[in-house]
């Protein structure tokens, strides 16, 4: 797969459109895809890596649902075919814990510019923790019965399963 950088941190966003324009400018400057996502809706770096791999494969095989790789990544992260549902993972006005996903040959070179968009760089916001369970269970429709069967430590695997089901 092409280069992948997963980073993140905290940012106060007054104007979402302006923030997304800044994200798009970094992508254009480095010839990469840059996607900013609500880090609290991410079940760890494995979730992101899985979604990126599936999105890149979908484009390579001509079976992508979205017109651009960034949105395709969002669809796989969300595990839904509807763009509106994928956008639920987007950034919002106010204080955000943001995961930044950079994909492309120049991903490592683009990292400093992408991180400069953040007020505080903290890649650990992407990491899975049980504090994310409530939101993840709601977003990915994981039932308490599923948790009882597989255990709470398996939430990241259940989230990736939802992403995998997008292909079907």
C-alpha positions in Angstrom: 0.0 0.0 0.0 1.0 3.6 -0.5 2.3 5.7 2.4 0.1 6.1 5.4 0.5 8.5 8.4 -2.0 8.5 11.3 -1.7 11.3 13.7 -4.0 13.6 15.7 -4.6 15.9 18.5 -6.8 18.7 19.8 -8.1 21.6 17.8 -10.7 24.3 18.5 -12.7 24.8 15.3 -14.8 28.0 14.9 -15.5 27.5 11.2 -15.6 23.9 10.0 -15.5 24.9 6.3 -12.4 27.0 6.9 -10.7 24.2 8.8 -11.6 21.7 6.0 -10.2 24.2 3.4 -6.9 24.2 5.3 -6.9 20.4 5.3 -7.5 20.4 1.6 -4.7 22.9 1.1 -2.3 20.6 2.8 -3.5 17.7 0.7 -3.0 19.8 -2.5 0.4 21.1 -1.5 1.8 17.6 -1.0 -0.2 15.6 -3.5 -1.8 13.4 -0.8 -5.2 12.6 0.6 -5.7 14.1 4.1 -8.8 13.3 6.1 -9.7 14.8 9.4 -12.0 12.6 11.6 -13.5 12.6 15.0 -10.9 10.6 17.0 -13.5 9.5 19.5 -15.3 7.6 16.8 -12.1 5.7 15.9 -11.4 2.3 17.4 -7.6 2.6 17.2 -5.0 2.7 14.5 -6.0 -0.8 13.3 -9.5 0.6 12.5 -7.9 3.4 10.4 -5.4 1.1 8.7 -8.1 -1.4 7.8 -10.4 1.3 6.3 -7.5 2.9 4.3 -6.5 -0.5 2.9 -10.1 -1.3 1.9 -10.6 2.2 0.4 -7.3 2.1 -1.6 -8.2 -1.4 -2.8 -11.7 -0.3 -3.9 -10.2 2.5 -6.0 -7.6 0.2 -7.5 -10.3 -2.3 -8.4 -12.7 0.3 -9.7 -15.4 -0.6 -7.2 -15.2 2.6 -5.1 -18.5 4.2 -4.0 -17.1 7.7 -3.6 -15.5 10.0 -6.1 -12.4 10.7 -4.0 -10.2 8.6 -1.7 -10.9 10.7 1.4 -14.6 10.1 1.3 -14.1 6.4 0.5 -11.9 6.2 3.6 -14.8 7.8 5.6 -17.2 5.3 4.2 -15.0 2.4 5.3 -14.3 4.0 8.7 -18.1 4.3 9.2 -18.9 1.0 7.7 -21.8 2.5 5.8 -22.6 3.1 2.1 -24.3 6.4 2.7 -22.1 9.5 2.6 -24.4 11.3 5.1 -23.7 8.6 7.6 -20.0 8.7 7.0 -20.0 12.4 7.6 -21.1 11.7 11.2 -17.4 11.0 11.8 -16.4 14.5 10.7 -15.2 17.4 12.7 -17.6 19.8 14.3 -17.5 23.3 15.7 -15.9 23.6 19.1 -13.2 21.5 20.7 -12.3 18.4 18.7 -10.2 15.4 19.3 -9.1 14.9 15.7 -7.5 11.9 13.9 -5.7 13.0 10.8 -5.2 10.4 8.1 -2.7 11.1 5.4 -2.4 8.7 2.4 0.0 9.0 -0.4 3.7 8.8 -1.4 4.4 12.1 0.4 2.4 11.3 3.5 5.4 11.5 5.9 6.4 14.9 4.3 2.9 16.2 4.7 2.7 15.3 8.4 4.2 18.5 9.9 1.9 20.7 7.8 -1.1 18.6 8.8 -0.1 18.7 12.5 0.3 22.5 12.2 -3.5 22.7 11.8 -3.9 21.4 15.4 -3.7 23.4 18.6 -2.0 20.4 20.3 -0.5 17.4 18.7 -1.4 14.2 20.5 -1.5 11.1 18.2 -2.7 9.1 21.2 -6.3 10.5 20.6 -6.5 7.8 17.9 -5.8 5.0 20.3 -8.7 2.8 21.4 -9.8 3.1 25.0 -13.0 1.9 26.7 -13.9 5.6 27.1 -14.9 5.4 23.4 -17.2 2.3 23.9 -20.5 4.1 24.3 -20.1 6.2 21.1 -18.6 3.3 19.1 -21.5 1.0 20.2 -24.0 3.6 19.1 -22.4 4.5 15.8 -21.6 0.9 14.8 -24.8 -0.6 16.3 -23.0 -2.9 18.6 -25.4 -4.4 21.0 -24.8 -5.2 24.7 -25.5 -8.8 23.9 -22.5 -8.8 21.4 -20.3 -7.3 24.1 -21.5 -10.0 26.6 -20.5 -12.7 24.1 -17.1 -11.5 22.9 -16.1 -9.3 25.8 -15.5 -5.5 26.0 -11.9 -5.8 24.8 -13.2 -6.9 21.4 -14.9 -3.6 20.5 -12.2 -2.7 18.0 -12.7 -6.0 16.2 -16.5 -5.5 16.1 -16.0 -2.1 14.6 -13.6 -3.4 11.9 -16.2 -6.1 11.2 -18.8 -3.4 10.4 -16.2 -1.8 8.1 -15.6 -5.1 6.3 -19.4 -5.6 5.8 -19.4 -2.4 3.6 -18.1 -4.5 0.7 -21.2 -6.7 0.9 
